[in-house]
Amino acid sequence: MALYHFHVNVIQRSQGRMATAAAAYRAGECIVDERTGIQHDYTRKSGVQSTALLLPGGSTEARAAFWNRIEHHHTRINAVVAREIEVSLPAELDDDQRYELAVTFARELADKYRVAIDVALHAPRTITDRDLDLNPEQFHMTDPKTGRRHNGNWHAHMLIAACHVESDGTLGKKCLNLDPIHCQRHKIPNVAERERGNWARMQNSALQRAYKADRVDHRSYADRDCDREPTAHLGGFAARMLREGTPQHSELAMLNREIMAANHKIARLREQARQERIEQSLKKRHQLQICCDLQDLEPALCRRWERIEKHEWEAWISLPGVCPASGRIVFESRMMDKLERSYHQSNAIEAAECDARGKSRVHCKAAEERARELRDIEWRTLTQPGQPSRYASRESPQSAFMRAELAVRRLLRLEAQCDRAAAIKDAMIDPDEAFANEFQELLVVNGIGAHGELSPTNQRGLEGGTQPDTEPSVPDFVRSMDR
């Protein structure tokens, strides 16, 4: 993640600092201060990647000679001989991209304020195993090329001359635009306020050219409406205590720990609230989707069932033996038509027979014996399929009518409709066509349906536990034999 850092510092004699010493330390060189005779040797300093002294117009000069001229140019004992801008460089860029970014920004500042800038790029500090043992919580990363473990703090020091400098190296008056006291008196933005946004834009442009998704923001948490608390700058001594594993000796280190713990808790609560908002949004969206789906599902199901019923109806009426108009089986239709036509006639016949039986309940004993004999003969014929029935061999209509009469009598004695339906089916497939016709006519006359349904009168008789009052008519030739 790219980090943003932009800090402005001053090099002032009243603080015991010198421009030659600052330049030697940042460049990792040996510079002798001609004004005091002090030698500043930092050649053994590690981590200096590259340096460049930039004058306005793109010219340059030797580092030791230039900063000695700066020291001689300022004669006051409390003079500000130089100013420094310290910036962080993105870890997502490589060494060449970081150098180009820092030098480009320094060149713009040199041309804008007409000053000389000494740029020095420093590599991050190496993290040893001892450092991790003393402070396991410190951030560290590994260089994929060298395998070196470091803290990821690539940064650049820009040492700026406090006076104007011409392109040929001539020194001028003090640069007032870099003086924060002058800016405060005239109520204008100082150099930090003016250049923070410019440095952030240049960093983001470099990250975009390198096809990196990370971006930096120079604004504070308050300006960004962020609820995080900024940490305090530790400084060299507090940072050393933190590295050595004794942060309790530094109040700033302990304060930063408390701030980071609070920020972590705030981030966790914010993430939890975000997840809850996402879940509520998804729940509402799911409920709306269910309502919409149900509204669309009902007519879709109706259309689907209509298509299914239409397909099944077309397949049913296309079968042989089915009426295309009504969808009923042709044979069943004919039977129902005959039942409907003879319904009133059968009721009238049944009522007449009931009246006749009410007047005289005497039956001829010979006729009963003859009927019993015929039933026995028919039973033997049905139970012994190998022996042909003498009634089946006859061609007379009276023989077929007698068989049909016996079949109807047996049918009326059956209580279950399924048994009656099975008996009707067996009788209708009889090879004797005359018997089948007579049987069908007797079914209509006695009010028996094609599937074994009984008329209301026959139904009441069976429910009462008695034989139905309406009995099939006995053929005339049987009555004549009984007489």
Secondary structure as UniProt FT lines:
FT   STRAND          6..12
FT   HELIX           13..15
FT   HELIX           19..27
FT   STRAND          30..32
FT   TURN            34..36
FT   STRAND          39..41
FT   TURN            43..44
FT   STRAND          48..54
FT   HELIX           56..58
FT   HELIX           63..73
FT   TURN            77..78
FT   STRAND          80..88
FT   TURN            91..92
FT   HELIX           95..113
FT   STRAND          117..122
FT   HELIX           129..134
FT   TURN            136..137
FT   STRAND          141..142
FT   TURN            144..146
FT   STRAND          149..150
FT   STRAND          155..161
FT   STRAND          163..165
FT   TURN            167..168
FT   STRAND          171..174
FT   HELIX           176..178
FT   HELIX           180..185
FT   TURN            186..187
FT   HELIX           191..209
FT   TURN            210..211
FT   TURN            221..225
FT   HELIX           235..243
FT   TURN            244..245
FT   HELIX           247..249
FT   HELIX           251..317
FT   TURN            320..321
FT   TURN            324..326
FT   HELIX           330..359
FT   HELIX           365..383
FT   TURN            385..386
FT   HELIX           390..393
FT   HELIX           397..412
FT   HELIX           417..428
FT   HELIX           433..445
FT   TURN            446..447
FT   TURN            450..451
FT   HELIX           456..463
FT   TURN            464..465
FT   HELIX           476..482
//
